[in-house]
């Protein structure tokens, strides 16, 4: 974990030790110290603060493009930019136990069920589109055309304004292949924030569709929305 605030490091260390079986390999109070450590050691992921002296967390992430990251910060304005990296989650300080446990679930799911793009049914997005596997057919889909993904047990329903495509995959597998503007807002939904019309009473409205925002994903979703808030 990397943070220039000792109290923040201590809190996160307590949360990790009391609630997980993870091995904490290092505590760094400076991004340059962390960079030196990471060049010599392999880790699964890094808890990384953003606002630090000399070298910020965003600058460090740029220097370590292959490192998986859980950002920890008191600031919402970096949420969208954070997903330019291999970001697993974005935790807003002060980190509560409830929010940490939600992040733990997401982190462990990420590592317990790694899939390739082809296995997930979605190929890597390039130039604003990707290919979706539906049965024996590969369909070319424009990112901007997708309204949302809806999980249905062992299946995921991809929804556009004109059609719906059913994929034989779990929603968490699809989530791992996506980045902003797609955001998980519920155990059953990933939405395209470019397509939402309004947010009201803990619900997202995309056309005539009303999608709930669960407490588990609310902080992460609102951190992204904050980027566009006037």
C-alpha angles and dihedrals in degrees: 000000000000123000134131091216111085092201091055091049091048093050093049091047090053092049091050095047096045099043109028143043092227122134113234106216101183146354113214124186095190132048093227090054089050093049091053091050095047093051089061102034135052118226133175094230143336132234099221130189116209109208106062133140123260094007124025125219090250091053091048091050089054090055092049103044095164096053118106111229142199105194117215115193145138091226127085098192095082096055098099093044091049091070091064084081133054090282119171098180144348114224120195118214134270085054111211125206091245093053092044091053090051089051090047090055091050093047094049091046089052093056100034096056109032113173136180121238092255092050091051090055093242125092120214114286115249129173092356099309143075138186122255122204112222113172106312094335129093110211122198109227128187111226093223092055094061114097100183147321120242122199118221108181104276094004139066123211115211109204129199129168091266108031149010126227122198117213126191094233140099120255093240090058091053091047091058090059096051137075137180126348084042113074131178109235103164141011086262103036144064113179135199103233090204088067102047118110101195146342117228135160094351092310134110120217118208108174105308092337118106113201123187122231109220121214089239093065101026098098093049093047095047091048088061093044090051088069089067098038118119 
